[in-house]
Structures are given as C-alpha cells and as structure tokens.
Amino acid sequence: MTDARATRQRTRPVQPIAAAVGAVFVVVGVLGFIPGVTADYDQLGFAGPGSAAMLFGVFAVSVLHNIVHLLFGVVGLAAARSAAVSRAFLVIGGGVYLLLWVYGLAIDLSSSANFVPLNTADNWLHLGLGVGMIGLGLLGTAIERTKIG
C-alpha cells in the first residue's frame, strides 16, 4: 500500500513544466502593472485598442490583458498538482494561444474587435506560446513514458 501511495504521489515531468509556465504568466501579469517595465504606463486602459501601454516597450497590454495573464498563471500553478491536469493545461492552453494568434491575424488591430488589446508582437508571441506549450505538454508526457517503459 505504501508503494502504491508513493507511486500515485510521485511528481511527473509534466507537472514542474506546468508550474514553470504558470509562474511565468503570473510574473508577466504582475510586470504589466509596473511603470517602467510597462512603457507608457499612464496610457494603460482597461481594455481595447485605446490602451497604449506596452510591456517591455513591445507588447500591447491593458488591465484586462494583465488580469488574464495572472489568472492563466494561477491556473497553471494549480494544474501542476496533477499530471493529467498539467498536460491538459499545457495542451489546451497552447491551443487557446494558437486560436488567439489566428484571431489577432484576422482582426483589424485598430478596431473594437481588438478588445484584449493585441499588436503584431503579441500575435507572434501567441504563436510561439501556443506551439511551445503544446510541445512542452507532449514532451513532458514523452519523458514520462520513456522513464516508465
């Protein structure tokens, strides 16, 4: 019984990956509220293309955008408690970012449809996040299967 309990509680490789991704999102969410790290902080709007604040002077952000990063990060940290939920967070979350990339490419960035807000740098970052998160979810699973098999 002790061996079975230890096996169930063992951390799988995908779990620290999900925790790290979640932690990065929390940090980015916090940084979006820090003047200096976020250029034109006085132009930080709640949402929409009118928010002229730029995280690291590159990525368009708003209060809503920062809150989404914080919430996404908290979900990733919570997901890290379970291997299955960690995989789901990384793969489904990566899929969400790929959809956001497509959305960002499809809309007029100066229109009200750009409610997040997004810019070209955000679009390319979302592509990288989507591919990266899905890849990390699959890699964590592959590492686990290699160690088990």
Order of alpha helices (4+ residues) and beta strands (2+ residues): alpha-alpha-beta-beta-beta-alpha-alpha-alpha
